[in-house]
Amino acid sequence: MANPPNRRRLRLLVAVTVVKALSARVLLITHMAFSIWAATCVVNSASVWALMSVLGLFVVETVYSIVKRKGQEPQWFSPCIFLYLLAVVPPIWILNLDMIHCLISSRQYGNGSCVGLASSGADCALVSLDSYFSRKPLAYTLEEIMLLLLIVSRWLLPKGNITRDQLSLLLLVYFGIGFDIMELFYLFEELDVLLSHGMTYAILVVWTVSLFQFTIVLTTVKSRRPRLSLQTTPLRRLVSCRCCQFEIWGLLTSVFMQDGPFLILRLYCLIGMGLFSYNLLFYTVKNVLVVILQAYRFTVLVLDCRENFDTGMERSASMASIASVKKRNGAAAGPSAVDGGSRTYSQRRNASHTSLNQSQDFSFESAV
């Protein structure tokens, strides 16, 4: 049974965890509701409010996290970040598509400056000053706030089973991912990209896929050492490697969900569409260098894992050979060793009976 000071300390820790979990979720809900409201006011469509249904799932997840998990987060996947992205990504899609349509109209036909609202209802009165409202800054501001909230909420959310060192490393990685994601929207500065509907949707799809990296928590947590077998395949060597397994999966996630698709889009703009600008060239070269460095890091980790695996295999083989030698020596000793062991056991049993009788006599004499 725990002491009262320990109980008070445990209750205080649970209370702090719950407050942190609620604070992060309040920030996410606020931005979620504001994004849906802004999309409704810009495009004058009440159907956008249907995205608020995700808010109900978000509240259910919050109650379950507070009641069942005491505010703690799962180890590998963040459901609250997943639900937040499900609710906030569609409004940002709507704002970006409306911004692109407005920019095309203003550049080609000169019939507008992308200022003002399509809706004049009472719910949009907070931004009724057209001179202070522009759709392009609104879309970019909501995207930047979303990325900042993803980092801050991950900081506020209880860290669960990861250590503070791993959490700080994860936050730094998130900062890098967030800035790399924002750089993708520089492609919208090119008029040819704006005029290509397929390219516009491709950019938004790749951007959306890259955001779901924030729902996955891959850290360098050491797992239990797996059993080694003398018959293995190269794929099993890679999967059973415990020293750098999570770093390998983190690299693969970054390459397939962000850096690889980003590089394909930029190369297509340079080669396929024949576009050339300083920003596009700079970010493409940077993207190529990042992919090369990630491939180099992946090769180093795989070789390191292979070396550690081979060392473990040699150790297991030597232990197996030693065990077989001992088994053969025991079998060669024959029944003499068994007789000696039985005599030794009988002698120990007689000695124990003798000492027990002496102790009983001593205790009786002491009692007398």
C-alpha positions as CSV (number, residue, x, y, z in Angstrom):
1,M,0.0,0.0,0.0
2,A,1.4,3.4,-1.0
3,N,2.3,6.0,1.6
4,P,0.1,9.2,1.7
5,P,2.9,11.4,0.3
6,N,3.3,9.0,-2.6
7,R,-0.4,9.0,-3.2
8,R,-0.5,12.8,-3.3
9,R,2.4,12.9,-5.6
10,L,0.8,10.3,-7.9
11,R,-2.5,12.3,-7.9
12,L,-0.6,15.5,-8.7
13,L,1.2,13.8,-11.6
14,V,-2.1,12.5,-13.0
15,A,-3.6,16.0,-12.7
16,V,-0.7,17.6,-14.5
17,T,-0.9,15.0,-17.3
18,V,-4.6,15.5,-17.7
19,V,-4.2,19.3,-17.8
20,K,-1.5,19.1,-20.5
21,A,-3.6,16.7,-22.6
22,L,-6.6,19.0,-22.3
23,S,-4.6,22.1,-23.1
24,A,-3.2,20.6,-26.3
25,R,-6.6,19.5,-27.4
26,V,-8.2,22.9,-26.8
27,L,-5.6,24.5,-29.0
28,L,-6.3,22.0,-31.8
29,I,-10.1,22.4,-31.5
30,T,-9.8,26.2,-31.6
31,H,-7.8,26.1,-34.8
32,M,-10.0,23.4,-36.3
33,A,-13.2,25.5,-35.7
34,F,-11.6,28.7,-37.0
35,S,-10.4,27.0,-40.2
36,I,-13.8,25.5,-40.9
37,W,-15.4,28.9,-40.2
38,A,-13.0,30.7,-42.5
39,A,-13.6,28.2,-45.4
40,T,-17.3,28.7,-45.0
41,C,-17.0,32.5,-45.1
42,V,-14.7,32.5,-48.1
43,V,-16.6,30.1,-50.4
44,N,-20.1,30.9,-49.0
45,S,-21.0,27.2,-48.6
46,A,-22.8,26.0,-45.5
47,S,-21.9,22.4,-46.3
48,V,-18.4,23.0,-45.0
49,W,-19.8,23.1,-41.5
50,A,-20.4,19.3,-41.9
51,L,-16.7,18.9,-41.1
52,M,-17.6,19.9,-37.5
53,S,-18.8,16.3,-37.2
54,V,-15.2,15.3,-36.8
55,L,-15.2,17.5,-33.7
56,G,-17.6,14.9,-32.1
57,L,-15.1,12.1,-32.7
58,F,-12.4,14.4,-31.3
59,V,-14.4,14.9,-28.1
60,V,-15.0,11.2,-27.8
61,E,-11.2,10.6,-28.1
62,T,-10.5,13.2,-25.5
63,V,-12.9,11.7,-23.0
64,Y,-11.5,8.2,-23.6
65,S,-7.9,9.6,-23.2
66,I,-8.8,11.3,-19.9
67,V,-10.9,8.5,-18.4
68,K,-9.2,5.4,-19.6
69,R,-5.6,6.4,-20.3
70,K,-5.4,9.1,-17.6
71,G,-4.2,11.6,-20.3
72,Q,-1.4,9.4,-21.6
73,E,-0.8,9.0,-25.3
74,P,-0.3,5.8,-27.2
75,Q,3.3,4.9,-27.9
76,W,3.4,4.7,-31.7
77,F,0.3,6.5,-33.0
78,S,-1.4,9.8,-32.0
79,P,-5.2,9.6,-32.6
80,C,-5.9,13.2,-31.6
81,I,-3.4,14.5,-34.2
82,F,-5.0,12.1,-36.8
83,L,-8.5,13.4,-36.1
84,Y,-7.2,17.0,-36.1
85,L,-5.7,16.6,-39.5
86,L,-8.9,14.9,-40.8
87,A,-10.9,18.0,-39.8
88,V,-8.4,20.8,-40.7
89,V,-7.0,19.6,-44.0
90,P,-10.3,19.9,-46.1
91,P,-10.9,23.6,-45.2
92,I,-7.3,24.4,-46.1
93,W,-7.8,22.5,-49.4
94,I,-10.9,24.7,-50.0
95,L,-9.0,27.9,-49.2
96,N,-6.1,27.0,-51.5
97,L,-8.3,26.1,-54.4
98,D,-10.3,29.3,-54.0
99,M,-7.0,31.2,-53.8
100,I,-5.7,29.6,-56.9
101,H,-8.9,30.3,-58.8
102,C,-8.8,33.9,-57.7
103,L,-5.1,34.3,-58.6
104,I,-5.6,32.9,-62.1
105,S,-8.5,35.3,-62.6
106,S,-6.6,38.3,-61.4
107,R,-3.4,37.5,-63.4
108,Q,-5.1,36.6,-66.6
109,Y,-8.2,38.8,-66.8
110,G,-7.4,41.4,-64.1
111,N,-10.9,41.2,-62.7
112,G,-10.2,41.1,-58.9
113,S,-7.6,41.3,-56.3
114,C,-8.6,38.3,-54.1
115,V,-9.8,40.6,-51.4
116,G,-13.1,40.2,-49.7
117,L,-15.6,37.5,-48.7
118,A,-18.1,35.6,-50.7
119,S,-20.4,35.4,-47.7
120,S,-21.9,38.4,-45.9
121,G,-23.7,36.6,-43.1
122,A,-23.6,37.5,-39.5
123,D,-21.2,34.6,-38.7
124,C,-18.6,36.3,-41.0
125,A,-19.0,39.8,-39.6
126,L,-15.7,39.5,-37.7
127,V,-13.8,39.8,-41.0
128,S,-16.1,42.1,-42.9
129,L,-13.4,44.7,-43.5
130,D,-12.4,43.9,-47.0
131,S,-9.3,46.0,-47.0
132,Y,-7.7,43.9,-44.3
133,F,-8.8,40.5,-45.7
134,S,-6.9,38.8,-48.4
135,R,-7.4,35.1,-49.3
136,K,-3.8,34.2,-50.0
137,P,-2.4,35.4,-46.7
138,L,-5.4,33.8,-44.9
139,A,-4.6,30.4,-46.5
140,Y,-0.9,30.6,-45.8
141,T,-1.4,31.8,-42.3
142,L,-3.8,28.9,-41.4
143,E,-1.3,26.5,-42.9
144,E,1.6,27.9,-40.9
145,I,-0.4,28.0,-37.7
146,M,-1.4,24.4,-38.3
147,L,2.2,23.3,-38.5
148,L,3.2,25.3,-35.4
149,L,0.3,23.8,-33.5
150,L,1.3,20.3,-34.5
151,I,4.7,20.9,-32.9
152,V,3.4,22.7,-29.8
153,S,0.7,20.1,-29.2
154,R,3.2,17.3,-29.4
155,W,5.2,19.2,-26.8
156,L,2.2,19.6,-24.5
157,L,0.8,16.2,-24.9
158,P,2.1,13.7,-22.3
159,K,5.2,12.0,-23.6
160,G,4.1,8.5,-22.6
161,N,6.9,5.9,-22.7
162,I,9.5,8.1,-24.5
163,T,12.1,9.9,-22.6
164,R,12.7,13.7,-22.5
165,D,15.8,13.3,-24.6
166,Q,13.8,11.4,-27.3
167,L,11.0,14.0,-27.1
168,S,13.4,16.9,-27.6
169,L,14.9,15.1,-30.6
170,L,11.4,14.4,-32.0
171,L,10.4,18.1,-31.7
172,L,13.5,19.2,-33.6
173,V,12.7,16.7,-36.3
174,Y,9.1,18.0,-36.4
175,F,10.5,21.6,-36.9
176,G,12.5,20.5,-39.9
177,I,9.6,18.6,-41.3
178,G,7.3,21.6,-40.9
179,F,9.5,24.0,-42.7
180,D,10.2,21.6,-45.5
181,I,6.4,21.1,-46.0
182,M,5.8,24.9,-46.2
183,E,8.5,25.2,-48.9
184,L,6.3,23.0,-51.2
185,F,3.8,25.9,-51.7
186,Y,6.4,28.0,-53.4
187,L,5.4,26.0,-56.5
188,F,2.2,28.0,-56.5
189,E,4.2,31.1,-57.4
190,E,4.6,29.7,-60.9
191,L,1.7,30.7,-63.2
192,D,2.1,27.5,-65.3
193,V,1.6,25.4,-62.1
194,L,-1.6,27.4,-61.2
195,L,-3.0,26.8,-64.7
196,S,-2.4,23.0,-64.5
197,H,-5.3,21.5,-62.5
198,G,-3.5,18.1,-62.3
199,M,-0.4,19.7,-60.9
200,T,-2.4,21.7,-58.4
201,Y,-4.2,18.6,-57.1
202,A,-0.9,16.6,-57.1
203,I,0.8,19.3,-54.9
204,L,-2.2,19.3,-52.4
205,V,-2.2,15.5,-52.3
206,V,1.5,15.2,-51.6
207,W,1.2,18.0,-49.0
208,T,-1.6,16.1,-47.3
209,V,0.3,12.8,-47.2
210,S,3.3,14.5,-45.7
211,L,1.3,15.9,-42.9
212,F,0.3,12.5,-41.6
213,Q,4.0,11.9,-40.6
214,F,3.0,13.8,-37.4
215,T,0.6,11.0,-36.4
216,I,3.5,8.5,-36.3
217,V,5.9,8.6,-33.3
218,L,9.1,6.8,-34.3
219,T,11.9,7.1,-31.7
220,T,15.0,5.2,-30.8
221,V,13.4,3.2,-28.1
222,K,15.3,0.0,-27.5
223,S,13.2,-3.1,-27.9
224,R,13.7,-6.5,-26.4
225,R,16.6,-8.4,-27.9
226,P,15.2,-10.9,-30.4
227,R,16.2,-14.6,-30.5
228,L,18.8,-15.4,-33.1
229,S,18.4,-18.4,-35.4
230,L,21.2,-20.0,-37.4
231,Q,18.9,-19.9,-40.5
232,T,18.0,-16.3,-41.5
233,T,17.4,-14.2,-44.6
234,P,18.6,-10.7,-45.4
235,L,15.1,-9.3,-44.7
236,R,15.0,-11.0,-41.3
237,R,18.3,-9.5,-40.5
238,L,17.0,-6.1,-41.2
239,V,13.8,-6.6,-39.3
240,S,15.4,-8.2,-36.2
241,C,18.0,-5.5,-35.8
242,R,17.3,-3.8,-32.5
243,C,20.1,-1.2,-32.4
244,C,18.7,1.1,-35.2
245,Q,15.4,-0.4,-36.2
246,F,13.3,2.6,-35.4
247,E,15.7,5.0,-37.1
248,I,15.5,2.9,-40.2
249,W,11.7,3.0,-40.2
250,G,11.9,6.8,-39.6
251,L,14.1,7.3,-42.6
252,L,11.9,5.2,-44.8
253,T,8.8,7.1,-43.6
254,S,10.4,10.5,-44.4
255,V,11.6,9.3,-47.8
256,F,8.3,7.8,-48.9
257,M,5.9,10.3,-47.4
258,Q,7.8,13.6,-47.9
259,D,11.2,13.9,-49.5
260,G,10.7,11.4,-52.4
261,P,7.3,12.8,-53.5
262,F,8.6,16.4,-53.1
263,L,11.6,15.7,-55.3
264,I,9.4,14.0,-58.0
265,L,7.1,17.1,-58.1
266,R,10.0,19.5,-58.4
267,L,11.9,17.5,-61.0
268,Y,8.7,17.3,-63.0
269,C,8.3,21.1,-62.9
270,L,11.9,21.6,-64.0
271,I,12.1,18.9,-66.7
272,G,8.5,18.0,-67.6
273,M,7.0,21.5,-67.6
274,G,10.2,23.4,-68.5
275,L,10.0,25.9,-65.6
276,F,13.1,27.6,-64.2
277,S,13.4,29.9,-61.3
278,Y,15.8,30.5,-58.5
279,N,13.5,29.2,-55.8
280,L,12.6,26.1,-57.7
281,L,16.2,25.3,-58.6
282,F,17.4,25.9,-55.0
283,Y,14.7,23.8,-53.4
284,T,15.3,21.0,-55.9
285,V,19.0,20.9,-55.3
286,K,18.3,20.9,-51.6
287,N,15.8,18.1,-52.0
288,V,18.3,16.0,-54.0
289,L,21.0,16.5,-51.3
290,V,18.6,15.5,-48.5
291,V,17.6,12.3,-50.4
292,I,21.3,11.4,-51.0
293,L,22.2,11.9,-47.3
294,Q,19.2,9.8,-46.2
295,A,20.3,7.0,-48.6
296,Y,23.8,7.2,-47.2
297,R,22.5,7.2,-43.6
298,F,20.3,4.2,-44.5
299,T,23.3,2.3,-45.9
300,V,25.3,3.0,-42.8
301,L,22.6,1.8,-40.5
302,V,22.0,-1.4,-42.5
303,L,25.7,-2.2,-42.5
304,D,25.9,-1.6,-38.8
305,C,22.9,-3.8,-38.2
306,R,24.4,-6.5,-40.3
307,E,27.7,-6.4,-38.4
308,N,25.9,-6.6,-35.1
309,F,23.7,-9.4,-36.4
310,D,26.7,-11.4,-37.6
311,T,28.5,-10.9,-34.2
312,G,25.4,-12.2,-32.5
313,M,25.2,-15.1,-34.8
314,E,28.8,-16.0,-34.1
315,R,28.2,-15.8,-30.4
316,S,25.1,-18.0,-30.7
317,A,27.0,-20.6,-32.7
318,S,29.9,-20.7,-30.2
319,M,27.5,-21.1,-27.3
320,A,25.7,-23.9,-29.2
321,S,29.0,-25.7,-29.9
322,I,30.0,-25.4,-26.2
323,A,26.7,-26.8,-25.1
324,S,27.0,-29.7,-27.5
325,V,30.5,-30.5,-26.2
326,K,29.3,-30.4,-22.6
327,K,26.5,-32.8,-23.5
328,R,28.9,-35.2,-25.2
329,N,31.2,-35.1,-22.2
330,G,28.3,-35.8,-19.9
331,A,27.2,-38.7,-21.9
332,A,30.8,-40.2,-22.1
333,A,31.1,-40.0,-18.3
334,G,28.5,-42.9,-18.1
335,P,26.9,-44.3,-15.0
336,S,29.9,-43.6,-12.8
337,A,29.2,-39.9,-12.7
338,V,25.5,-40.7,-11.9
339,D,26.6,-43.0,-9.0
340,G,28.9,-40.4,-7.7
341,G,26.2,-37.8,-7.9
342,S,23.8,-40.2,-6.1
343,R,26.3,-40.9,-3.4
344,T,27.0,-37.3,-3.0
345,Y,23.2,-36.6,-2.7
346,S,22.8,-39.4,-0.1
347,Q,25.7,-38.1,1.9
348,R,24.2,-34.6,1.9
349,R,20.9,-36.0,3.0
350,N,22.4,-37.9,5.9
351,A,24.3,-34.8,7.0
352,S,21.2,-32.7,6.9
353,H,19.3,-35.3,9.1
354,T,22.1,-35.4,11.6
355,S,22.3,-31.6,11.8
356,L,18.5,-31.4,12.2
357,N,18.6,-33.9,15.1
358,Q,21.4,-32.0,16.8
359,S,19.5,-28.8,16.5
360,Q,16.4,-30.4,18.0
361,D,18.4,-31.8,20.9
362,F,19.9,-28.4,21.5
363,S,16.6,-26.6,21.4
364,F,15.1,-29.1,23.9
365,E,18.0,-28.7,26.3
366,S,17.7,-25.0,26.1
367,A,14.0,-25.2,26.9
368,V,14.7,-27.4,29.9
